[in-house]
Amino acid sequence: MSSKQNLHSIEKEIQDERSVEYYWKEYYPKLQRYCRFLSQNEWDGDDIAQEAFIKAIKYYHNEKLNSALLNKIAYNHWVDTLRKRKEETVSPDPFLSQNPISNSVDYKINSVELLLKHF
């Protein structure tokens, strides 16, 4: 009896993998284009698309997956990302602010001369 259950569970996993692969091929390119449009950035768009697809696979049955659901998940993820970025603060590096480079042109000239000497 347990061998039948193991066989059934293995068949179910194979079927689930096939269906995930089908949804990946069917919906992911459209989702990726939408996410790139949302973010106006290829890298952020790709990240959002991947996260949205993973969330959809994790929390929804394959039968419920569709473009509208994936787009909604992606949109909400993008809004969350923007909120997180808004809360982030960027502060100046204390080391750089203490040691200002006054003769940047001299440093560049010395660097060029050093490179020429080695070549």
C-alpha positions in Angstrom: 0.0 0.0 0.0 2.8 2.4 0.8 4.5 1.8 -2.5 1.2 2.9 -4.2 1.2 6.1 -2.1 4.8 6.8 -2.9 4.2 6.2 -6.6 1.2 8.4 -6.5 3.1 11.2 -4.7 6.0 10.9 -7.2 3.5 11.1 -10.2 1.9 14.2 -8.5 5.2 15.9 -8.1 6.1 15.3 -11.8 2.7 16.6 -12.9 3.2 19.7 -10.7 6.6 20.3 -12.2 5.2 20.0 -15.7 2.4 22.4 -14.9 4.8 25.0 -13.3 6.9 24.7 -16.4 3.9 25.3 -18.5 2.8 28.4 -16.6 6.4 29.6 -16.6 6.5 29.4 -20.4 3.0 30.7 -20.9 2.8 33.6 -18.4 6.4 34.7 -17.5 7.3 36.6 -20.6 4.1 38.7 -20.3 4.7 39.2 -16.6 8.3 40.3 -17.3 7.2 42.9 -19.8 4.6 44.2 -17.4 7.1 44.4 -14.6 9.7 46.2 -16.7 7.0 48.7 -17.7 6.1 49.2 -14.0 9.6 49.8 -12.8 11.0 51.5 -15.9 14.1 49.5 -15.2 15.1 46.1 -16.7 16.8 44.8 -13.5 14.1 45.9 -11.1 11.5 44.5 -13.5 13.1 41.1 -13.7 13.4 41.0 -9.9 9.8 41.8 -9.5 8.7 39.3 -12.1 10.7 36.5 -10.4 9.4 37.4 -7.0 5.8 37.6 -8.2 6.0 34.3 -10.0 7.5 32.6 -6.9 4.8 34.0 -4.7 2.1 32.9 -7.0 3.4 29.3 -7.2 3.9 29.2 -3.5 0.5 30.5 -2.4 -1.9 29.6 -5.2 -2.9 26.3 -6.9 -1.7 26.1 -10.5 -5.3 26.1 -11.7 -5.8 29.6 -10.3 -2.8 31.1 -12.0 -3.5 33.6 -14.7 -2.0 36.8 -16.1 -4.3 39.1 -14.0 -3.3 37.4 -10.7 0.4 37.6 -11.6 0.1 41.2 -12.6 -1.7 42.1 -9.4 1.0 40.3 -7.3 3.7 42.1 -9.2 2.0 45.5 -8.8 1.7 45.0 -5.0 5.3 43.8 -4.8 6.4 46.9 -6.7 4.5 49.2 -4.4 6.0 47.5 -1.3 9.5 47.9 -2.9 8.9 51.6 -3.5 7.7 52.0 0.1 10.9 50.3 1.4 13.1 52.5 -0.7 11.3 55.6 0.5 12.2 54.7 4.1 15.9 54.1 3.3 18.3 56.9 4.0 21.6 57.5 2.4 24.3 59.1 4.5 27.7 60.4 3.4 30.7 58.2 4.1 32.5 59.8 7.1 36.0 58.7 5.8 35.4 60.5 2.5 34.1 63.6 4.1 37.2 63.9 6.4 39.7 63.4 3.6 38.7 65.6 0.8 40.8 65.2 -2.4 41.9 68.7 -3.1 44.3 67.9 -6.0 42.2 65.5 -8.0 43.8 66.7 -11.3 47.3 66.0 -9.8 46.2 62.5 -8.8 44.9 61.8 -12.3 48.0 63.0 -13.9 50.2 60.9 -11.6 48.0 57.9 -12.4 48.3 58.4 -16.2 52.1 58.8 -15.9 52.3 55.6 -13.8 50.3 53.7 -16.3 52.4 55.0 -19.2 55.6 54.1 -17.4 54.4 50.5 -16.9 53.3 50.1 -20.6 
